[in-house]
Amino acid sequence: MKLILLLLSIGLGGFIGIKTGKKYKPPEYFFKELTDFLQYSVNSINLYKTPLPSIVETFSADSNTDLANFLKNYADYLKNSDYSKSELEKIIKNLPLCDDEKNELCIFFHSLGRFSEDEEKSKIKSFAEYCEKRRSYYAEMDAKYGKMIVKLGFTAGAIVGILLI
Amino acid sequence: MRDLMRILPPEFFSYAKDAENICEIRLRLNKPAVINRNGIKFATPFFVTKNNIDYVLMKASNASIYSVTESMAKGFITTQGGIRIGIGGRGVYKDGKISSIGDISSLNIRVPHEIKGAADNILPYITAKKRINNTLIFSLPGAGKTTLLRDICRNFNNGEDVLIIDERNELSGTVNGNCTLDVGNFSDLYVFLDKKTAFENGLRTMKPEIVVTDELNYDDFYFVKRAFSSGVVIIASFHADDIEEIKNICQAYKTFFDLYIRITAEDRRYATVYNERFKIADRVIL
């Protein structure tokens, strides 16, 4: 009975540790994908001046990630909305990002498509740099704290288990 | 008309009822919007804001201003359904050349009308003597040259290969490669290509029997002349109201058509048909 209790406690602690330790992964993956999308956008604008809704739809088709789902909503927004910032905020609010990042994302996507080709490309490139910085930050945080939090979870579970016994 | 409603600000909808009769809408910043219905203009109580202008441009460019900046530099953009939006504002120069229009303060939204059968009364002249005649259609702006040209294209249904040089995308209203206006089943399209490139490439690679093109400029007569010498039939339009002016241009460029058709919009639309010697041959109701 005591062994089961101990194992259960370690398991629970580990589970919480794994869950908490992975919190840096979704934003890291989001920014990685977003950087790819921005690169794809620059190429499409450069080569064919493809309209934004087509770029967004092509990139997000057959995918179900956070970014793909956001882009699908963004394509709808481009086609059917009145281009208001509040509408865009609604589709950004559920992304796995902090408030500052959501705000940056909102400013960027709200202004996308409103400039000449050169301005558009330079804006996208500078936002891609920002995304890359955020991705590196999350990757660093994951390497630094991700595994440690998992280990801490198991350890805390073991300590609680021992205390309970 | 869905295409027109798509680009108009929602708060303007109530003024754009009976959209079928609308020929033109003028939006001027901080001034009342003006609607032209069948040639009759009236000012609405709707005052145009910067947001309204931005909204129309975003909708018309498919939320991608960058995709229409070259066209904007020429003073217009064309959107779905062949709707042409003339743009007024500040010229933006880059390397000494105009690159776009900034501080946009007025828009002139021209709605094309697809009238099937518009060319029925003049087709017998174009196809007289069992051949297709080189034809120049001329009139003042807004008389219906483009509508007529579109209907002529649609009527070439006997397998003639027609190349449409649609420099302003008003004939075909092409969006993402799809024609939103009916230009017949035997038409190839060059959209947004200048006449020089279009004539040079088109004659060499598309091997057309007929070339249809809208709004010739003076310089374009040179390319028309070269096309004549390749045995291609040209049907084109030109901004002018006087056959004497047409005669002078044709003589200056030594480029002569078989037929000249002048469109006039009085109580009804009339077509005055002139022969190759610039003499009146007939006058028909369109």
Chai-1 contact restraints between the chains, C-beta under 6 A:
chainA,res_idxA,chainB,res_idxB,connection_type,confidence,min_distance_angstrom,max_distance_angstrom,comment,restraint_id
A,K49,B,S67,contact,1.0,0.0,6.0,A-B,restraint_1
A,P51,B,N62,contact,1.0,0.0,6.0,A-B,restraint_2
A,P51,B,S64,contact,1.0,0.0,6.0,A-B,restraint_3
A,P51,B,S67,contact,1.0,0.0,6.0,A-B,restraint_4
A,L52,B,A63,contact,1.0,0.0,6.0,A-B,restraint_5
A,L52,B,S64,contact,1.0,0.0,6.0,A-B,restraint_6
A,L78,B,A63,contact,1.0,0.0,6.0,A-B,restraint_7
A,Y83,B,M58,contact,1.0,0.0,6.0,A-B,restraint_8
A,G113,B,A63,contact,1.0,0.0,6.0,A-B,restraint_9
A,G113,B,S64,contact,1.0,0.0,6.0,A-B,restraint_10
A,R114,B,I65,contact,1.0,0.0,6.0,A-B,restraint_11
A,S116,B,Y66,contact,1.0,0.0,6.0,A-B,restraint_12
A,S116,B,T69,contact,1.0,0.0,6.0,A-B,restraint_13
A,S116,B,S100,contact,1.0,0.0,6.0,A-B,restraint_14
A,E117,B,Y66,contact,1.0,0.0,6.0,A-B,restraint_15
A,E117,B,T69,contact,1.0,0.0,6.0,A-B,restraint_16
A,E120,B,Y66,contact,1.0,0.0,6.0,A-B,restraint_17
